[in-house]
Amino acid sequence: MTAVSKQPSGAASYATRREMLSAPGQRKKLIALLALMPALIVFCAFWLLPFSRLILMGTEVDRNSGLSAYLTILTHRQYLISLATTVGLSLLVSLVAVAIAGVAGFFLARQHFFGKAVLIAILTFPLAFPGVVVGFLVIMLGGRQGALAQTSLWLLGERWVFAYSLAGLFVGYLYFSIPRVITTVMAACDNLDTSLEEAARSLGASTWQVTKDVIVPGISPALLSTGAICFATSMGAFGTAFTLGTRLSILPLNIYGEFTNYANFAMAAALSVVLGIITWLALSIARRLAGGNLGASA
């Protein structure tokens, strides 16, 4: 009888201790939920609900084609060309920016010389410029009255103008993409273990082999992440394109035109959803290839 009477009290004390141990964990979960609540409210109010509305609006019948706006994008040559141009231009900007600024960022991270801080400040200064200012700078360089036009007119008797075309847009996008790559690569190079390079050189590896087998794999997450960010920024950049000319066939300008000039809200919503999905896919693929470190190296 004594053993039987002790068992319930032991079970009761075990349950009490279990509740006492689990109580801090529950409090932590509650605190975490309360801490995330403002962010969740802002996310739902300013992203989830508007984006859901955009998706539903894009399913409406387009008044020009009689089809759903999404189907119109896939069947209409104008929108397909605009989509391909935007993706191709953004991809080209990302590749060129990573190639140029990756080398510059590695050099600045490893070399120490007089005036380095001033040079870095100058190279990263375009980050402070909005898209409209960048577009104006491109016009000052390659516009009808720009530096290149005046020089070519003086030397060859004709004006060379590129600011109002895809070439000008490429230069503008590249201008504000290079600083992002430089800062990210410099941070990644600072975290790179130099002992691996020394070990490779001690084994007889050449400079090219060390670069190919040690340095590039070591900073590849940074290169992938910053390339994806450059791609996403170029896909949605509006100010620079609007400054250079509204006749360029790219998605941001098409969205603006459908919304303001033609009041075609269904098509504007569908184009916005397509642009967002492509950008999200690019960032997701880059995150997966970088091992989940997208943006972490910055």
N, C-alpha and C positions, 0 to 999 in steps of 0.2 A: 504493500500500500504506500509505503514511503517513496519507493522508486517511481510509482505511478504518479504520485502527487508532485514530484519534482520536475517531471517532463514538461507539463504545460507551462510552468514558470520559466524553464529554460527556453522553450519556444517563444514565449512572450518576450523575454529579454532579447533574444536574437532578432525578433521582428522590430523591437524598439530601436536596437542598435542600427539595423538596416535602414530604418526610416531616418535616423539621425545622420547616417552617412549620405543618404540620398538627398537630404534636404539642401545641403550646399550646392549640389549639382543642379537641382531644380531652380534654386535661386540664381545661379549663374546663367542658366538658360533663359530665365525670365528677364534678367538684366540685359543679356545679349539681344533678346527680342525687342525690349524697350529702346535699346540703343539703335537698332536697325530700323525702328518704326518710322522716324522722320525720312530716312533715305527711301524706304519702301513707298511712303506716301508720295514723295516727290517723283519717284520712278513711275508709279502708276498714273499720277496726274499729268505729268509733262512728257511721258514717253509712251507708256503702254496704251493708254486710252487714245491719244492722238494717232498713234501708229495703227491701232486697230481700226480706227475710223478711216484712215487712209486706205487700208486694205479693202474694207467694205466699199468705199467710194470707187475704188478701181474696178470693182466687179460690175459697175453700172454700164449700161449700153452707151457706147460712144455715138454721139449724134451725127458724126460724119460718115462712119463706116457701118453703123448698125450692129456692130459686134461689141463684145466686152472690151474694155480698154486694154486689158492684158493681151487678148488675142489680136487686137489692132497693132500693138507693139511688135508682135511676132510675125505679122503678115504685111505690115506696111514698110516699104523700102526706106522711107525717110527716117523712121525711128530705128530701124535696124542699123542703118549707116551711122546714125548718131550714137547708138549704143556701142558699136564696134570702134568708132573713132575715140570715144571717151575712154574705153577700156585700153585700147592700144596706146593712146597718148599717155595715160597714167602709168601703164606698165613700162613704157620707154623711159619716162621721167624717173621712175623708181630705179631701174637698172643703171642708167647713166649717173644718177646721183650717188648710188651706192658705190659704183666703180670709181668715180672721181673723188668724192669726199671720204670714202673708206681709206684710200691711200693717204690723203691729206691728214685725216684724223689719226692714223697710226703714226705718221711722221711727227705730228705735233705732240703726241703722247710720249714718244720715246726720245725726242731731241730737246735739248735745252740750249737756248741762245738768247742773245739780247733782243728785247722787243717782242718776245713770244706772247706775252700777255696782251699786248696791243694788237698783234696780228690775230689772235683768237677772238678778241673783241670785235675786230673789223669783220672777220669771216662770219661771226654769229649775229652781227647787227641786223641782217634782214629779218630775223625772227620778230623784231619789234615793228615791222611794217605791216599794215593791213593789205589785203589784196588789191585795193584800189590804187594804193601808192606803188605797189609792185608793177601794176599795169601801166601806170604813168611813167615809171622809170624805163620800161620796155619801149614805150612810145618815144621817149627822149633818146633812146639808143637807135631804134630801127624804124621810127615813124617817118612821115613825109618830110618833116623838118628836123629829123634826128641827126645824131652825129654821123651815123653811117651814110645816110642820104647826102648830107653835105659833103662828106669826104669823097664819096664816089662821084658826085657831080663835079667836084673840082678836079679829080684825077681822070675820070673817064667820060665826063659829059652826060651822065645819066644817073638817076637816083635809084639806089638800092633800098627797097623798103620790104620789111618782113614782119613788122609789128602787128599787122591786122590779119594775120593768117595763123595757121596751126603752128608754124615755126615760132612766131612771136609768143604764142601761148606756151609752147614748150620751154622757151627761154624763161618766161615768167615763172612757170611751175618749178623749173630747175633752180631758179634763183632762191626761192624760199624753201626748197627741199634740202639743198646742200648743207645749210647750217644744222638741220636736225640730224643728219647723218654724222657730221663731224663731232658734235657733242656726244652722241651715243657711242660712237666708236672710241673716242678718247676715254670715256668712262669704262668701256669694256677692256681696253688695253691696260688701264691702270690696275684692273683686277686680274689680269692674265699672269699666270705663274711663269716668271722668267727662267726659273730653274729648268723647265722643260726645254726651252730653247738652248740653254747652255749644255744640257745633256745631249741634245741632238747634234750640236756642233762638235762636242767631244767625241762623238761616234763617227765623225767625218762627213756629216751632212752639209751640203752647200747652202748658201743663202736662199736660193730658190726652193730647195727641199724643206728647209726650216719654215719658210713662209707657207708653202703648200700643205705640209703635213702637221704643223704645230700651230702657227699663228692663225691661219684662216679657220681651221676647225675650232680653235679656242674662242674666236670672236664671231663665229657664224650665228649664234643666237641673236647677237646685237645686229648683225647685218640683216638677218631675216626680219627682225622686229621693226627696225627703222625703215627697211624697204616697204614693208606692209603699211606703215604709217604714212610714208610718202605716197603710196598708191591710194590710200583712203583719202588723204588730203587733196590729192589731184582730182580724184573722182568727183568730189563735192565742191571744189573751189569755184566760187561764183564771181567775187569782186574783180579778180584779174581778168577773167574772160569778158565780163560785162564792160570793163574799161576799154579793152582792146577791140571789141566789136560784137554787136548782137547777132551778126549773121553767121557766126561760127556754129557748126553743127555739133554741139556737145550737149549732154544731158542736162546740166544745170541751166543752161540758157533755154533749152527746150521747155523745161519745167516752168521757168519764168514766163516764157512766151505763151504757153498754153493757159497759164493761170491769169495773167494780166491782160494780154492782148485779145485772147479768144474766149476767156471765161469758161474754158473747157476743164472743169474741175476734175472730172473722172480721169481724163488723160494725164493731167498734172499729178494726180494722186498715184496712178499706176506707174508713171515714170519715177516718182519718188520712191515707191516701194521697190521697184527693180534696182534702182541705184543703191538703196540701203541694203538689199539682199546681197548684191555683188560685193559691196564693201565688207559686209559682215563675213561672207564666205572667204574673202581674201585674208582678213584678220584671223579667222579661225584656222585656216590652213597654215598660215605663218606661225601661229601659236603652237599648233601641233608639231610642225617641223622643228620649231625652236625648243621643244620639250616643255611647253607651258610657261616659258619665260618671256613672253611677249611684253616688251616695255620694261621688264625688270632690270635689264642691264643699263637702262637710261638713268 
